[in-house]
Structures are given as C-alpha cells and as structure tokens.
Amino acid sequence: MNLDHTQILALEKYYRINLINQAAGLRSAHLIGTQNTDGKTNLAIFNSVTHIGANPPCLGIILRPLSVRRDTYNNIRATKYFTINQVPHDLVSEAHHTSAKYPSEISEFDKTKFTPTYVDDFPSPFVQESKIQIGLSYLEEHEIKVNGTRLIIGQIEKLILPDEAVEDTGHINHDLLQSTVVSGLDSYYSSKKVKREDYAKPKDVQ
Amino acid sequence: MNLDHTQILALEKYYRINLINQAAGLRSAHLIGTQNTDGKTNLAIFNSVTHIGANPPCLGIILRPLSVRRDTYNNIRATKYFTINQVPHDLVSEAHHTSAKYPSEISEFDKTKFTPTYVDDFPSPFVQESKIQIGLSYLEEHEIKVNGTRLIIGQIEKLILPDEAVEDTGHINHDLLQSTVVSGLDSYYSSKKVKREDYAKPKDVQ
C-alpha cells in the first residue's frame, strides 16, 4: 500500500480514521480524571500523553475540545488541575467504556469499576485501581491550527506508584505494573520488556 | 512512593530523568529521516510521535532544538519535509544507536544497518527496513514555553505499509509488523494485541 495525500483523503471515513490513527503506532492508554467546580467528577480514556520534560517535570496531552472529551477540557480550564492514571491490562474494557458518550451530569466513575480517590490536598480525583497516578497543574496550552486540537501542558505536582516498581536508577518496571498500550481508538496491546540499551556512544569517527 | 513537585525536583538528575520519562508510559519508537539542503541525510530515534488528526492526516512530534536532535529540527525547517519510520523488534539496537552524538557531517545511515530509500518524488529519505513509512510536510510548530521544547506538526503526504498488515476496516496489525514500543530513553518493549473493543455506548442512562 502506497498512498499519497489525495488518496488518503479519498478513503472511506472510518477506514481513514483507523488507518491514520494506527499508523502513528502504539501509545500508552491513560485515564484522565477531573472534576468541575461543583465537584462532579469525570473520567476519560486518552492515548496522547507525551513526555515534555523532567525539570520541571511536565507532561502533555492532545485533546479535541469539541469531542466527547469536552468535559475533560472544561474541567481542566475551570479547576486548573487534572490527573493522569495508568491502565492495568485487566481493566482495559472498563477503561475503554469511559469513551461512551455520557451526558456531563453522569460521572464515568459511576458507570465503571474505577474508584475516585483523593490524595493529600490534591484537588482532582485519582483512579484508585491505577498503578501509576500523576497529579498535574495546568501550565499552558497551544491550539493546533490545522484542526483545532489542543496541546495541554501540565506540571507534575504528585507522582504516586509502588516502590517495588521503581529500580535504583529511576527506571519503572512496566511489566510488573502491566501497563496497557493502545493502537488507535480501540485496539489494546500488552507489552513485555525486551532490552534496556546502554547510553549510545559514537562508533569510530574519522 | 508518593512524591510532590518539590521532592521530584530534589531527586538526583538521572534518576529524575528516568522516573519522569518512564512514568509517562510506553510509546512507539520511530526513526525520523531528514536531509539538509545539500542532501546530507540524518536519522534519529524519537519516542514522541502523536496522532493529531485524520482529516487532513497529521502527526506531531515533540523535539528539543538544543539536544542531539538539532539536525532533525534544522533539516525539517530547511527542507520542509521529513519521514517517520516504524522500528521492527529485531532492529532495536540499531535504532537506539542513532541517538549517539555524531557530528552533523556524519549520517546515522552510514553508522547503522538502515538503508535510506527514496520513494516517488518525496524529498526526504525513508528507512527501507521499516514496515511503516510515512512522509510528511512541515505544517506548523509551537514552542512550549516551560522548557523550550517544540511541537512540530506534519501533514502526511505518503503512507507506505504492507497490504497484508491492513485489515478491511483500516486497522493495522502491529503484531505482524513487530512494532516496538519504548519507555523513556532506553527501555524497549515488544507488544502483543490483547483485544479490540467495540465502539463504546452508554449503559442505561436514567
């Protein structure tokens, strides 16, 4: 298959959505937890969490303000806080169900097995069943002109994970945590560590 | 482990880099191919490719202009084109080696087993050994204020992958293609499909 831009645009809509989403490769599945100013919680699955930097520690997410995840965006803007939570393999179907289009007044926490939990004084709900829980404060956002999606940058204010999953070097054992990856919007994969590479040094440079 | 922002900043530097990079989860490893205006090629490994949209088909990458990947950034800006190439499991060590700090006049194609290949009239080199080859044109960029990293958006101009890896629905069989995922900068994982979920519909809404 060798498609150019025009041929891609001519594809049937859902075929194109699947193909382009999945061509981008596999990404971690995460649950984003928020609440509105009245304390109503929301939980949504995302596959767009990206590392931005370690000092200060920041992550980014891509979201579509006009899609089902509008609640997430509105809540982040209103409260300035959100959580990013890992998805263990055994809860994939529950995590996927958060993509169903519930009205804003219904919390996905009430329609899935996930339990909202509050840690110290952090103002957004974490997912109790997640093995990595990250609390972030809203830092900045960028509107992507081509299609109106937004990149939201959050600063890590809380990082919670099991001690036994963190090695002396700071590496995280995702096999132990059974972290889930996803291709596109619906195809979930497990992962298994193959190799840790050494810091790469140039071969003989003339 | 329950760390707040101040405690994260107090961590030893490389421990913090590993911990924060890996807490963000697993992401596909990709090789980005570029060349400068003299035709000198460059190849660099990235873990930050993100789906931006399917219509028009666009992907994003996060990069640090002042890191080892400066050649990639300069070449994209100068030529307005780049390629994103999948990494099969059996070439992980070769792909990782592109992160070694070679001077600009040395091409990583000459220091690894990867072969530059040109398809039709697309002006940047694809990686012949990659099972998914994507050619993009530069569309826009956003500087992330907190640390100067940049989000580059490219429009997909070419999409090349084996017919047998694409299902009738547009879903891609990453098991067949042996796509690699990576945690942080050095920990490579294989993946295996667990389940394709149906489109999620709300349970009884009162």
Interface residues (C-beta under 8 A of the other chain):
Chain A: M1 N2 L3 D4 H5 I8 L9 L11 K13 Y14 Y15 R16 I17 N18 L19 I20 N21 Q22 A23 A24 G25 L26 R27 S28 H30 N47 S48 V49 T50 H51 I52 G53 A54 N55 P56 P57 C58 L59 G60 I62 Q86 H89 V92 S93 H96 H97 T98 S99 A100 K101 Y102 P103 I106 K111 V119 D120 I132 I134 L139 E140 H142 I144 K145 V146 N147 T149 L151 I153 Q155 I156 E157 K158 L159 I160 L161 P162 D163 V166 T169 G170 H171 I172 H174 S179 T180 V181 S183 G184 D186 S187 Y188 Y189 S190 S191 K192 K193 V194 K195 R196 E197 D198 Y199 A200 K201 P202 K203 V205
Chain B: M1 N2 L3 D4 H5 I8 L9 L11 K13 Y14 Y15 R16 I17 N18 L19 I20 N21 Q22 A23 A24 G25 L26 R27 S28 H30 N47 S48 V49 T50 H51 I52 G53 A54 N55 P56 P57 C58 L59 G60 I62 Q86 H89 V92 S93 H96 H97 T98 S99 A100 K101 Y102 P103 I106 K111 V119 D120 I132 I134 L139 E140 H142 I144 K145 V146 N147 T149 L151 I153 Q155 I156 E157 K158 L159 I160 L161 P162 D163 V166 T169 G170 H171 I172 H174 S179 T180 V181 S183 G184 D186 S187 Y188 Y189 S190 S191 K192 K193 V194 K195 R196 E197 D198 Y199 A200 K201 P202 K203 V205
